[in-house]
Amino acid sequence: MTVSAPQLDVYSQPTLSTLMPSVLASLGAAGEANRLHLPDSRHTVVLLIDGLGWNLLHRHREYAPFLDSLSGRPIRAGFPTTTATSIASLGTGLPSGSHGITGYQSYVREVRGALNWLSWQSGRGRDERGRLVPEVTQPSPTVFERATAAGISCRTVAPAKFDGSGLTRAVLRGGTFTGIHAYGDLIAHVAAAARAGDRTLTYCYLSEIDTLGHIYGPGSESWLNQLTLVDRLVENVVAGLEGTDSTLYVTADHGMVTVDDKDKIDFDTAPALSDDVVTLAGEPRCRHVHTRRGAAADVADRWRAELGHRMWIGTRDEALAAGLFGPAVRSEIHDRIGHVVAIAQGGVAVVRRKVESRLSALPGQHGALTDDELLIPLLHGTTTA
């Protein structure tokens, strides 16, 4: 059974792109929409735990008693449900059709091929920051630039390797970047940031839940052990904020599902899928299929014949009409959306076992619109002055 268009209306409910504008409004920044109706605050910390979907957290809540004790509800990640897109939506307050980071990999005209937005690399690891300047590629003011302009002391606390990366420059620029090397760093720097001004906004990021979910599968023993460690870390972050009258929001960028090897279809050995395709972008559960000129309709028909019972298959026009990339998509972004878009249902994925061998081998995958991938937590707690 294929997914109908109404089920693709991602933005009919709050998404990650509504979080930071709401935070800015709660901090007193003028002109920002508080769609989430967040209470007023003078010191706010936003912690994003990569890969910790709402369903996963509640399914394994006994391993995260502190997180489970926080008040909260689910919101939606946005589309596609992948890190680069979600971080961009959080950092800009915009859906993917406005900020332009349309997937894990997108076809980008300026580099004449697929670009990995996390590494800002194309082809065989070529750094594209010179040819594709991040600040020009994503020109909209970030929420951190808007916070700084409003007189809010703003800091990003994240692994040091991300300082100056293409994605950081494109969607997280503004304020001060503080690189961390271990969890102890994060606790110390978040506590210091909350004391750095009359009004403060601190954004911090953890990646390990996602890493172990990809390698072993979400809910695996290693993943559960990491969830317990992260739960204790969040508890320690809150303890470090005591005396600052801070508000903490805990969220994520996407959830995750396990895909068995038997449910992975190899694009390169399936002529019905690969014929007339010039670039396959996206990721295994959400593919952007770029075709030869004039071949989009035929390619869509072949993909539907092969996978229409397991994936939603739509042309670019159909994806835009369904609002998958937001209510408005900038014209210069259209080329970064496949001529055909394929979104997985259930436990299926379209892989490239030789070309993308590491990505294809991972049991943990995301990118599609199942509740396990789309729903993310928005938890909140406060500390005393």
C-alpha positions in Angstrom: 0.0 0.0 0.0 1.4 3.4 -0.9 1.4 6.4 1.3 -1.2 9.0 0.4 -0.4 12.7 0.1 -2.3 13.8 3.3 0.1 11.6 5.4 3.0 13.5 3.9 1.8 16.8 5.4 4.8 17.0 7.7 4.3 20.6 8.7 0.7 20.5 9.9 2.2 20.0 13.4 5.2 21.7 15.1 8.6 20.6 13.8 12.2 21.2 14.8 12.2 24.4 12.7 9.7 25.9 15.1 11.8 25.2 18.2 14.5 27.9 18.1 12.3 30.8 17.1 10.1 29.9 20.0 13.2 29.8 22.3 14.2 33.2 21.0 10.8 34.6 21.7 10.8 33.2 25.2 14.2 35.0 25.7 12.6 38.3 24.7 13.8 38.6 21.1 11.4 40.8 19.1 9.8 39.5 16.0 10.2 35.8 16.7 7.2 33.5 16.7 6.6 31.5 19.9 4.5 28.7 18.1 5.4 26.3 20.9 4.2 28.6 23.6 7.4 28.3 25.6 7.4 30.2 29.0 9.6 33.2 29.5 13.2 32.5 30.3 16.5 34.4 30.8 18.9 31.4 30.4 18.0 28.6 28.0 20.0 25.5 27.1 19.0 23.4 24.1 20.5 19.9 24.0 20.1 17.9 20.9 20.7 14.1 21.2 21.4 12.8 17.7 19.2 9.8 16.9 17.0 9.7 20.0 13.5 9.4 18.6 10.5 9.8 20.8 9.3 6.2 20.3 12.8 4.9 21.0 13.0 6.8 24.2 9.6 5.7 25.5 10.2 2.1 24.4 13.3 2.0 26.5 12.4 4.5 29.2 13.7 2.3 32.0 17.2 2.9 30.8 16.7 6.7 31.0 15.0 7.4 34.3 16.1 11.1 34.4 14.9 11.9 30.9 11.7 10.0 31.6 11.2 12.3 34.6 11.2 15.4 32.5 8.0 17.0 31.2 7.5 16.9 27.5 5.8 15.8 24.3 6.7 14.7 20.8 7.2 17.1 17.9 8.2 16.2 14.4 11.7 16.4 13.0 10.8 17.7 9.5 11.7 16.1 6.2 13.8 14.2 5.4 14.5 12.8 8.8 18.3 13.1 8.7 20.9 14.9 10.7 22.1 17.5 8.2 18.6 18.6 7.3 17.4 18.7 10.9 20.4 20.6 12.2 19.8 23.1 9.5 16.2 23.4 10.4 17.1 23.9 14.1 19.8 26.4 13.3 17.8 28.5 10.8 14.2 28.0 12.0 13.3 27.1 8.5 12.1 23.9 6.7 14.4 22.2 4.2 12.9 23.9 1.1 13.9 27.2 2.5 17.4 26.5 3.9 18.3 24.2 1.1 19.8 21.2 2.9 17.5 18.8 1.3 19.0 15.5 2.5 22.0 13.6 3.7 23.3 14.0 0.2 21.9 16.3 -2.4 22.6 16.9 -6.1 24.2 20.4 -6.1 24.5 22.1 -9.5 27.6 24.1 -8.4 29.6 20.9 -7.8 28.0 19.0 -10.7 27.2 16.0 -8.5 26.1 14.8 -5.1 27.3 16.7 -2.0 27.5 15.2 1.5 26.2 18.1 3.7 27.7 16.7 6.9 31.2 16.7 5.5 30.6 19.4 2.8 32.4 17.0 0.4 31.7 15.7 -3.0 33.0 12.9 -5.1 36.0 11.2 -3.5 36.2 13.3 -0.4 36.7 16.6 -2.1 36.3 19.6 0.3 33.9 22.0 -1.4 34.0 24.9 1.1 35.9 27.0 -1.4 33.7 26.4 -4.4 30.4 26.2 -2.4 30.9 28.9 0.3 28.7 27.9 3.2 27.5 31.4 4.1 26.5 32.0 0.5 24.9 28.6 0.1 22.7 29.2 3.1 22.3 33.0 3.3 19.4 33.3 5.7 20.3 34.6 9.2 20.7 31.8 11.6 18.8 31.8 15.0 22.2 32.4 16.6 22.9 35.5 14.6 19.4 36.7 15.4 19.9 36.0 19.1 23.2 37.9 19.1 21.6 40.8 17.4 18.9 40.8 20.1 21.6 41.2 22.8 21.5 37.5 23.9 24.8 35.9 24.8 24.9 32.9 22.5 27.2 29.9 22.6 27.4 26.5 20.7 29.0 23.7 22.7 29.8 20.8 20.4 32.7 18.5 19.5 35.8 20.5 18.5 36.0 18.8 15.1 32.9 20.7 14.0 34.4 24.2 14.5 34.6 25.8 11.1 32.9 22.9 9.2 30.8 23.7 6.2 27.5 22.8 8.0 28.5 24.8 11.1 29.3 27.9 9.0 26.1 27.5 7.0 23.5 26.9 9.7 25.1 27.4 13.2 27.1 30.5 12.7 26.6 33.4 15.2 27.6 33.6 18.8 30.7 31.7 20.1 31.7 28.2 19.3 33.2 26.2 22.2 34.7 22.9 21.1 34.6 20.0 23.5 36.6 16.8 23.7 34.7 14.7 26.2 31.5 14.8 28.3 33.2 16.6 31.2 33.9 19.4 28.8 30.2 19.7 27.9 29.0 19.9 31.5 31.6 22.5 32.4 31.1 24.7 29.3 27.3 24.6 29.4 27.4 25.7 33.1 29.8 28.5 32.2 27.7 29.7 29.3 24.6 30.0 31.4 26.4 32.4 33.6 27.9 34.5 30.8 25.3 37.2 30.6 21.9 38.6 31.6 20.2 36.6 28.8 21.9 33.5 27.4 21.2 30.8 24.8 23.4 27.7 24.8 23.1 25.0 22.2 24.9 21.7 22.7 25.0 18.4 20.8 25.6 14.7 21.5 26.2 12.2 18.7 26.9 8.8 20.3 23.3 7.5 20.5 23.1 7.9 16.7 26.5 6.3 16.1 25.7 3.1 18.0 22.2 3.0 16.6 23.7 2.9 13.1 26.4 0.3 13.9 24.4 -2.1 16.1 20.8 -1.1 15.6 18.6 1.0 17.9 17.7 -0.9 21.1 20.8 -3.1 20.9 22.8 -3.8 24.1 25.4 -1.2 23.2 22.7 1.4 22.3 20.9 0.8 25.6 24.2 1.2 27.6 24.8 4.5 25.8 21.3 5.7 26.5 22.0 5.1 30.2 25.2 7.1 30.1 23.5 9.9 28.2 20.7 9.9 30.8 23.2 10.4 33.6 25.0 13.0 31.6 21.8 15.1 31.2 21.2 14.8 34.9 24.8 16.1 35.5 24.2 19.0 33.1 21.1 20.0 35.1 23.1 19.8 38.3 25.7 22.0 36.8 23.1 24.6 36.0 21.8 24.9 39.5 21.8 28.5 40.7 21.4 29.9 37.2 17.5 29.9 36.9 17.9 28.1 33.6 15.5 26.3 31.3 16.7 23.1 29.6 15.1 21.7 26.4 16.2 18.2 25.3 15.3 17.3 21.7 16.7 15.2 18.8 17.1 15.4 15.0 15.4 12.1 14.1 14.6 8.6 15.3 15.8 5.4 13.7 14.7 1.9 12.6 16.5 -1.4 12.0 16.6 -2.6 8.4 17.5 -6.3 7.9 19.9 -7.1 5.1 17.1 -9.1 3.3 15.1 -5.9 3.0 17.9 -3.9 1.4 17.5 -3.5 -2.4 20.8 -2.9 -4.2 20.2 -0.1 -6.7 23.3 -1.0 -8.8 22.1 -4.5 -9.5 18.5 -3.6 -10.2 18.2 -2.2 -13.8 14.5 -1.4 -13.2 15.7 1.2 -10.7 19.0 2.4 -12.2 18.0 2.8 -15.9 18.0 6.5 -17.0 19.3 7.6 -13.5 22.3 9.9 -13.5 22.6 10.6 -9.8 21.2 8.8 -6.8 21.4 11.1 -3.8 19.7 11.1 -0.3 20.2 8.0 1.8 18.8 4.4 1.8 15.4 5.3 3.3 14.9 8.5 1.4 16.2 8.7 -2.1 16.5 11.6 -4.4 16.6 10.1 -7.9 18.0 12.4 -10.6 17.2 11.3 -14.1 18.2 11.9 -17.7 16.3 14.8 -19.3 12.7 13.8 -20.0 12.9 10.5 -18.2 11.5 11.3 -14.8 8.0 10.0 -15.5 9.3 6.7 -16.9 11.7 6.3 -14.0 8.9 7.0 -11.5 6.7 4.4 -13.1 9.5 1.8 -13.0 10.2 2.5 -9.3 6.5 2.3 -8.5 6.3 -1.0 -10.3 9.2 -2.4 -8.3 8.7 -0.7 -4.9 5.4 1.1 -4.9 4.0 -1.4 -2.3 6.9 -0.6 0.0 7.8 3.1 -0.7 6.0 6.3 -1.6 7.3 7.2 -5.1 6.6 10.7 -6.4 7.9 13.1 -9.0 9.5 16.3 -7.9 6.3 18.2 -8.6 4.3 15.7 -6.6 6.7 16.0 -3.7 6.5 19.8 -3.8 2.7 19.7 -4.0 2.6 17.4 -1.0 4.5 20.0 1.0 7.3 17.6 1.9 10.0 20.3 1.9 7.8 23.0 3.6 5.1 25.4 2.5 7.4 27.3 0.2 10.5 26.1 -1.7 13.0 28.5 -3.1 13.4 28.1 -6.9 17.1 27.7 -6.6 16.6 24.7 -4.3 14.5 22.7 -6.8 17.5 21.1 -8.4 18.5 19.7 -5.0 15.3 17.6 -5.0 15.3 14.5 -7.1 13.3 14.3 -10.3 11.8 11.3 -8.4 11.6 11.1 -4.6 11.3 7.6 -2.9 10.4 7.4 0.8 10.5 4.1 2.6 7.7 2.5 4.5 8.3 -0.4 6.9 11.7 -2.0 6.9 12.9 -1.3 3.4 16.0 0.6 2.1 17.6 1.2 -1.3 21.3 0.8 -1.0 24.5 0.8 -3.1 26.5 -2.1 -1.6 29.7 -1.2 -3.5 29.5 2.6 -4.0 28.2 3.2 -0.5 29.5 0.1 1.2 29.7 1.5 4.8 26.3 3.2 4.7 24.7 0.2 3.0 25.9 -2.2 5.7 24.5 -0.3 8.7 21.5 -2.0 10.3 20.3 1.4 11.8 18.8 3.7 9.2 16.5 6.8 9.0 15.3 9.4 6.6 11.7 8.4 6.0 8.4 9.4 7.6 7.5 6.5 9.9 6.6 7.6 13.4 9.8 5.9 14.6 11.9 8.3 12.4 9.7 11.4 12.4 8.7 11.9 16.0 11.3 13.4 18.3 11.2 14.5 22.0 10.8 18.0 23.3 11.5 17.6 27.0 12.0 20.4 29.4 13.3 21.1 32.9 14.2 24.1 35.0 16.8 24.9 37.7 16.6 27.4 40.6 18.2 30.7 40.9 
